[in-house]
Amino acid sequence: MKLKALFTLPLLSCVLAPQVEAAIEKRYVATPTQSQWEMVMNTPLECQLVHPIPNFGDAQFTAKAGKKMNLDFELKMLRSMGETRNVSLVSMPPPWRPGDSADRISNLQFFRQFNGYVGGQAAWSLLSELEKGRYPTFSYQDWQSRDERIEVSLSSVLFQAKYNVFSDCIANLLPYSFEDISFTILHYDANSEQLNKTSQHRLQQIAEYVRYNQNIDLVLVSTYTDASETKSESQRLSEKRATILQDYFQSLGLPKDRIQVQGYGKRRPIADNASPIGKAKNQRVVISFGRTEV
């Protein structure tokens, strides 16, 4: 189906000739009156900015909480490609600046039966070109008709305001991901029911992540002691530590039936209890999380 646009962009076959040999027959781009940019996710865990492309699908930018700044872009198609295609990604001038030149951003591959993906520096370049008022454009050979090309453009109309919100969201992402907190070992001072100061700080980071993540469906808490006390005293202390952490995770909003705790006392040491260093390693709790994939 051809998109009947109310305005036109220069054809890439003309701009980049003779590299593009097949005639462009199908062009998908939002007109100025159609152009929309929406923040569909704005939390400390994830930022997502979406631009609908009429008759084609959605352009989606996503950044997630983590140790490193990250950005993914997906061209989510209503009808995925039946064959892998080489793709030219070019920054095109908007229709009202026809004298400006087109600039190549990158060469990519869109894989069969997958959405088009752009990551790393190229994804940041897409945002940069949109901020300049330009139209990042993907061009590839139609897998259904070999003598036709598909051209898909992102409109910069109404982009800036939502990009400002997206940038603020990225700046406030937590500096750790689910993978960073999904398996954690914390430590206690000798014979104490409370974690040591370093581990308390780490637990606060875990709690901050848990408060925003609605997909955590299981927390496993296993507490241990060293061998300084009798078997019964060690077991009592271990179970007390487990109960304190169970109450703590419930206070974060996790249902009790999703929290499993177990006190092991001085069983299962991981170091030699004959040394102070070994005892300190054995005074521990292991916390692991399970979540629903979305």
C-alpha positions as CSV (number, residue, x, y, z in Angstrom):
1,M,0.0,0.0,0.0
2,K,1.4,3.4,-1.0
3,L,1.1,6.2,1.6
4,K,-0.4,9.3,0.1
5,A,1.5,12.0,1.8
6,L,0.5,15.6,1.9
7,F,4.1,16.7,1.4
8,T,7.2,15.1,0.0
9,L,10.8,14.5,0.9
10,P,13.6,14.1,-1.6
11,L,13.9,10.6,-2.9
12,L,17.0,8.8,-1.6
13,S,17.4,7.2,-5.1
14,C,18.0,10.8,-6.4
15,V,20.1,12.0,-3.4
16,L,22.4,9.0,-3.2
17,A,22.5,7.8,-6.9
18,P,24.0,5.8,-8.3
19,Q,24.3,3.7,-5.1
20,V,20.6,3.1,-4.9
21,E,19.5,1.3,-8.1
22,A,15.9,0.2,-7.5
23,A,13.2,2.9,-7.7
24,I,11.5,4.0,-4.5
25,E,7.8,3.2,-4.7
26,K,6.8,3.0,-1.0
27,R,7.4,5.8,1.4
28,Y,6.2,6.0,5.0
29,V,6.4,9.2,7.0
30,A,4.0,11.2,9.2
31,T,2.8,14.5,7.8
32,P,3.2,17.6,10.0
33,T,-0.4,17.2,11.1
34,Q,0.1,13.5,11.9
35,S,3.4,13.7,13.6
36,Q,3.3,12.7,17.3
37,W,6.0,11.9,19.9
38,E,4.9,10.3,23.2
39,M,6.6,9.3,26.4
40,V,5.1,5.8,27.1
41,M,7.5,5.0,29.9
42,N,9.0,7.4,32.4
43,T,10.4,5.8,35.5
44,P,13.8,5.4,37.2
45,L,13.9,2.0,35.6
46,E,13.0,2.7,32.0
47,C,12.5,5.6,29.6
48,Q,10.6,5.1,26.3
49,L,9.8,7.6,23.6
50,V,7.6,6.5,20.7
51,H,6.8,8.0,17.3
52,P,3.9,6.4,15.3
53,I,4.6,6.1,11.5
54,P,1.2,5.9,9.6
55,N,0.6,2.5,7.9
56,F,4.1,1.2,8.9
57,G,4.4,0.9,12.7
58,D,6.3,2.7,15.5
59,A,9.7,4.2,16.0
60,Q,10.8,3.5,19.6
61,F,13.7,4.8,21.6
62,T,14.4,3.0,24.9
63,A,16.9,3.6,27.7
64,K,17.1,1.4,30.8
65,A,18.6,1.6,34.3
66,G,22.1,0.4,34.4
67,K,25.8,1.1,35.2
68,K,26.4,2.5,31.7
69,M,24.3,5.0,29.7
70,N,22.5,3.0,27.0
71,L,20.0,3.7,24.2
72,D,18.2,1.3,21.9
73,F,16.1,2.1,18.9
74,E,13.6,-0.2,17.2
75,L,11.6,0.3,14.1
76,K,8.6,-1.8,15.0
77,M,6.9,-2.9,11.8
78,L,3.2,-3.9,11.4
79,R,4.4,-6.4,8.9
80,S,7.9,-7.8,9.6
81,M,10.3,-8.4,6.7
82,G,10.4,-11.8,5.2
83,E,14.0,-11.6,4.3
84,T,17.1,-10.0,5.8
85,R,17.9,-6.6,4.1
86,N,20.8,-4.2,3.9
87,V,19.6,-0.8,5.0
88,S,20.9,2.7,4.4
89,L,20.3,5.2,7.2
90,V,20.4,8.8,6.0
91,S,19.6,12.1,7.6
92,M,17.3,14.0,5.2
93,P,16.4,17.7,5.3
94,P,12.8,18.5,6.1
95,P,10.5,19.4,3.2
96,W,10.7,23.1,4.0
97,R,14.5,23.1,3.6
98,P,14.9,21.5,0.2
99,G,18.3,23.1,-0.4
100,D,20.0,21.3,2.5
101,S,22.1,18.2,1.8
102,A,21.4,14.6,2.9
103,D,24.0,13.0,5.3
104,R,24.7,9.3,5.6
105,I,24.5,8.1,9.2
106,S,25.2,4.4,8.9
107,N,24.7,1.2,7.0
108,L,22.7,-1.5,8.8
109,Q,21.0,-4.8,8.5
110,F,17.4,-5.5,9.3
111,F,17.0,-9.2,10.0
112,R,14.2,-11.5,8.8
113,Q,11.2,-11.6,11.0
114,F,12.6,-9.1,13.5
115,N,12.0,-5.4,14.0
116,G,14.7,-3.1,12.7
117,Y,17.2,-2.4,15.4
118,V,19.8,0.4,15.9
119,G,22.0,0.6,18.9
120,G,25.1,2.4,20.2
121,Q,26.3,5.6,18.7
122,A,24.0,5.3,15.7
123,A,20.9,5.4,18.0
124,W,22.2,8.6,19.7
125,S,22.8,10.0,16.2
126,L,19.1,9.5,15.3
127,L,18.2,11.7,18.3
128,S,20.8,14.3,17.4
129,E,19.5,14.6,13.8
130,L,15.9,14.9,15.0
131,E,16.9,17.6,17.4
132,K,18.4,19.5,14.4
133,G,15.0,19.3,12.7
134,R,16.0,16.7,10.2
135,Y,14.3,13.5,9.1
136,P,16.4,10.2,9.8
137,T,15.4,7.9,6.9
138,F,15.8,4.2,6.4
139,S,15.9,2.8,2.9
140,Y,16.0,-0.8,1.8
141,Q,14.9,-3.1,-1.0
142,D,11.3,-4.4,-0.6
143,W,11.5,-8.2,0.0
144,Q,8.1,-8.7,-1.7
145,S,9.0,-6.8,-4.8
146,R,12.7,-6.7,-5.8
147,D,12.4,-3.7,-8.2
148,E,10.9,-1.5,-5.4
149,R,12.4,0.1,-2.3
150,I,10.9,1.0,1.0
151,E,11.7,4.4,2.5
152,V,10.7,5.1,6.2
153,S,11.3,8.5,7.8
154,L,11.1,9.8,11.3
155,S,9.4,13.3,11.5
156,S,11.0,15.9,13.7
157,V,7.8,17.9,14.0
158,L,6.8,18.2,17.7
159,F,9.9,16.2,18.6
160,Q,11.8,18.7,20.8
161,A,9.4,19.1,23.8
162,K,9.1,15.3,24.3
163,Y,12.8,14.8,23.7
164,N,13.4,17.2,26.6
165,V,11.2,15.0,28.8
166,F,13.0,11.9,27.5
167,S,16.4,13.4,28.3
168,D,15.3,14.3,31.9
169,C,14.1,10.7,32.3
170,I,17.5,9.3,31.2
171,A,19.3,11.6,33.6
172,N,17.2,10.1,36.5
173,L,17.6,6.4,35.6
174,L,19.0,4.3,38.5
175,P,22.7,3.4,38.0
176,Y,22.1,-0.3,38.4
177,S,19.9,-2.9,36.6
178,F,18.0,-5.9,37.6
179,E,21.0,-8.1,36.8
180,D,23.1,-6.0,39.2
181,I,20.7,-6.7,42.2
182,S,19.3,-10.1,41.2
183,F,21.9,-12.0,43.2
184,T,23.5,-10.3,46.2
185,I,25.6,-11.4,49.2
186,L,25.5,-9.1,52.2
187,H,27.3,-9.4,55.5
188,Y,26.7,-8.9,59.3
189,D,28.9,-7.9,62.1
190,A,29.5,-10.8,64.5
191,N,26.4,-11.9,66.5
192,S,24.4,-8.9,65.2
193,E,20.9,-9.0,63.8
194,Q,21.6,-6.0,61.6
195,L,23.7,-5.8,58.4
196,N,27.0,-4.0,58.6
197,K,27.0,-0.4,57.3
198,T,28.4,-1.3,53.8
199,S,25.7,-3.9,53.4
200,Q,23.0,-1.6,54.7
201,H,23.8,0.8,51.9
202,R,23.7,-1.9,49.3
203,L,20.3,-3.1,50.7
204,Q,19.0,0.5,50.3
205,Q,20.0,0.4,46.6
206,I,18.2,-2.9,46.2
207,A,15.1,-1.5,47.9
208,E,15.1,1.5,45.6
209,Y,15.0,-0.8,42.6
210,V,12.4,-3.1,44.0
211,R,10.0,-0.1,44.8
212,Y,9.8,0.7,41.0
213,N,9.8,-2.9,39.6
214,Q,6.3,-4.4,39.5
215,N,7.5,-7.6,37.9
216,I,9.4,-9.2,40.8
217,D,7.5,-12.3,41.7
218,L,10.0,-14.1,44.0
219,V,12.5,-13.1,46.6
220,L,14.7,-15.8,48.2
221,V,16.5,-14.9,51.4
222,S,19.0,-17.3,53.0
223,T,20.9,-16.3,56.2
224,Y,24.0,-17.9,57.8
225,T,26.2,-17.4,60.8
226,D,29.7,-18.4,61.7
227,A,30.5,-21.2,64.2
228,S,31.1,-19.0,67.3
229,E,27.9,-20.0,69.0
230,T,26.2,-23.2,69.7
231,K,24.0,-24.8,67.1
232,S,20.8,-23.7,68.6
233,E,22.0,-20.1,69.2
234,S,23.3,-19.9,65.7
235,Q,20.0,-21.1,64.3
236,R,18.0,-18.6,66.4
237,L,20.2,-15.7,65.2
238,S,20.0,-16.9,61.6
239,E,16.2,-17.2,61.7
240,K,15.9,-13.7,63.4
241,R,17.9,-12.2,60.6
242,A,15.7,-13.9,58.0
243,T,12.5,-12.6,59.7
244,I,13.9,-9.0,59.8
245,L,14.6,-9.1,56.0
246,Q,11.2,-10.7,55.3
247,D,9.5,-7.8,57.1
248,Y,11.7,-5.3,55.3
249,F,10.8,-6.6,51.8
250,Q,7.1,-6.7,52.8
251,S,7.4,-3.0,53.8
252,L,8.5,-2.3,50.2
253,G,5.2,-3.6,48.9
254,L,6.1,-7.2,48.1
255,P,3.4,-9.7,49.1
256,K,4.4,-12.2,51.8
257,D,3.7,-15.2,49.5
258,R,6.4,-13.9,47.2
259,I,9.1,-13.9,49.9
260,Q,10.8,-17.1,50.9
261,V,13.2,-17.0,53.8
262,Q,15.4,-19.7,55.4
263,G,17.8,-19.5,58.3
264,Y,20.7,-22.0,58.0
265,G,22.6,-21.2,61.2
266,K,26.2,-22.3,61.0
267,R,25.5,-24.9,58.3
268,R,27.0,-24.5,54.9
269,P,30.1,-22.3,55.7
270,I,31.9,-20.9,52.7
271,A,35.2,-20.1,54.6
272,D,37.3,-21.4,57.5
273,N,35.7,-20.5,60.8
274,A,39.1,-20.8,62.5
275,S,40.1,-17.3,61.2
276,P,38.5,-13.9,61.7
277,I,38.3,-13.3,58.0
278,G,36.6,-16.7,57.5
279,K,34.1,-16.0,60.2
280,A,33.3,-12.6,58.6
281,K,32.6,-14.3,55.3
282,N,30.3,-16.8,56.9
283,Q,28.2,-14.1,58.6
284,R,26.1,-13.5,55.5
285,V,22.8,-13.4,53.8
286,V,22.2,-14.4,50.1
287,I,19.3,-12.5,48.4
288,S,18.1,-13.5,45.0
289,F,15.2,-12.3,42.9
290,G,13.0,-13.8,40.2
291,R,10.9,-11.7,37.9
292,T,8.3,-12.0,35.1
293,E,9.8,-11.3,31.7
294,V,7.9,-8.5,29.9
